[in-house]
Amino acid sequence: MITGILFPCDEEQPIKRVEFDAENVETIQSMVGGSFEAFNFDTPPASILANDEAMLWSLPFNLRATVLLWQHAKGLRGQAYISGDAILTGAPDGRGRTKSVPGELTELLLETETYAVEFLHRPDGPWSRKSLTFSDWLEAYNYAIIHEETYATVRSARVIGA
């Protein structure tokens, strides 16, 4: 059994911790509504599992999973969109077995009450933080993405607990 985080596409439904057998393909298919594909993060080592026929079936757009993907897999920003329910897991190990979602993401998404955004302006650091705080992780992630895309001096942004 591994621990993941379920991202319902219905934004009225909260994201939640789920435990499941990652080796049981049918279990994952039931959670995402069909066959699935993995979208891998750059950092931390994690993946989003989502329905790979979502466009074919016109599944609803999953804003929360997409924003999370765009912040942690910047090469997919504006290129990949998540539709339907999705599951955040850890990255596969050397044998291809899916691992539990990294603790830092579980803590940030499910246990943190206030968020801040830090910016990197030079490759060698340091990270700088705005005094602005957020009570919602999605707002903080959107703020980070917008600043990375808008300001040439921002090389990277990250969301942290405030």
N, C-alpha and C positions, 0 to 999 in steps of 0.2 A: 504494500500500500504506500502511496505517496500523497503528499499534500499539494493541492493546487488552489488557484483562485478562479472562481467562475464569474465571468462577465456577461450577465444577461444583456441582450441588445435593448430590451425595454429599460430605459433609464429610470423608470419609477421603481424598478426592482434593485435592491442593493447588491453590490458585489459580495461574494461570500467564500469562505474557506470550504474546500471540499476534499474528502479523502477518497481515493479510488485506486483500483489496480491498473497501473499504466500499461501492463502487458495484455490487458483485456481490451482489444480493439472495439468490441461491441459496446463496452461501457463508455468509452470516449465518443463513439459515434452517437450514442443516445444523448450525451450531453451537448453535442454541437449540431445534432440534427442530420447526421449523415457522414459520408466519408470526409476525411479531414486532411489538412496539410499543416505543417509547422512553419512558423515565421520566427526565425532566431534573432535574438538580441545581440548587439555588439558587447554590451556590458550592462548589468551583471549577466552571468551565464543563465539565460532563461529563454523560453519559447512560448509563443502563443499558438495554441491549437485551435483551428477554425475550420468550418465547413468549406471544402474546396469546390463545391458546386453552388455556393451562395448566390453568385450572379445569375446562374442558370435558373435558380428557383426564386429569384427576386427577394431574397431574405432581407430584412431591415438592416440598415447601416448600424454598426456598433461603434458609436462615437468614443466611448471610454477605452475600448480595446485598441482602436485605431490610434488615438492620441498617445497611449502608452507605447505602442509599437513605434510610432514616429519619433518619440524621444529616445528610445533605447536601441533603435536600429535605424540610424539616420540615413543610411543609403536607401531605405524603403520609403522615406518621407515623400509624400505626394505620389508615390508609385504603387503602394499596396494599401488596400482598404479592407477592413474586417467587416463582414456582414454576418448576421445571426449571432447566436450565443458562442462564446469563446472561453477557453481555459488557459490560464497562465500557469506554466510549469517551470521546472528547472530545465536546463539544457541536458541533452542526452550524455551519458558517460561514454567512455571509450568503446564499450560494447554495444552502444546504440540504445541503451535502456534509459528511459525518461526518468529524471530525478525530481525530487520535490522542489517547489518554488524556493528561490533563495530567501533566507530569513530576512535580509534587509528589505526586500520587496514586500514580504508579508507584513513586517512592522510598519513600513511606510504607508502602505495602502489600507491596512485594516486596523492598525493600532495607534497611529499618529493623529493628533487632534489639530495641530497647526503646522503649516508648511512655509518654507522659504525657498527662494531660488538663488543659486549662486552662479556667477559668470566667470569664465576664464577668458582673459583678453590676450594672454601670451602663452605659447605652448609650455613654457617652464613655470607657469603659475605667477602669482598665487590666485586662488579663487577669491572673488569679492562678492559680497552679499548686499542686496538692497534691504532697506529696513522694512519694506512691505512684507506682510505675512498674509497667508490664506488659510481659510478654515476648510477648504475643499481641495483635495489633491488634484482633481481635474482642472480647476482654475489655475493652480500653480503650474501644472504641466503645459497648459495652453500659453501661459505667460512666458515660460521658458522657450517654447517653440517659436512664438512670435518674435521674441527678442533675438534668437539665433538667426531667424530668417530676415529680420529687418535691419539689424545693426552690423555693419561690416567689422566693427571692432570686437564683436563677441564671437570668439572661436568656438565656445561650447557653453552649455548651461546644464545645470542639474537641479533636481528638486530634492530637498532634504527636510527633515523634521525641524521645526523652529524651536 
